[in-house]
Amino acid sequence: MVLPCELIYDGECETDNTKETIKNAVLKYLNDTKKAIDDSICPGKNCRAENVKVECESRKRREEDIGHELTKRQTSYVQVTFEIATQFDLTNSTESLAYNELFPLLTAVGNRIKADVGEGKLDVAGFTIAKDGFQTSSVPNLKCPSALKKDGFKCSKNCY
């Protein structure tokens, strides 16, 4: 079960080195906080971050200039996407009970990251995250290994 997440860093992203620096900083943060999350939020549930991707993006922003005419300016930012994941195990549970147990855990991990963003713990030299620069999906997804396909709340073998 995964909860998609996104961080938006403001700043120019001109090189692969920049992307790698940000990715390493995010991975370091996630690795450093894993034990605290395991101990406090996800004991025995192996909550973890997966599929960290860093992309350089740009968007046009409207601004008002001195002549009171609207102009557009292109700004750059770095988008980091990842998933907070945990094992969705139906061995001793129903789909509903497993979901109701795990969803609050994934949400709590997201809330912890959001609080740390607000405290500047994920800022990287030359890049900052706005207080609202961390978002999570409101609904987690069931994600199956590549050899399996999703079938409700279960992963089944692909049939060809």
Buried (B, 14 or more C-beta within 10 A) or exposed (E): BBBBBBBBBBBBBEEEEBBEBBBEBBBEBBEEBBEEBBEEBBEEBEBBBEEBEBEBEEEEEEEEEEEEEEEEEEEBBBBBBBBBBBEBEEEEBEEEEBBEBBBEBBBBBBBBBBEBBBEEEBEBEEBBBEEEBBBBBEEBEBBBEEEEEEEEBEBEEEEE
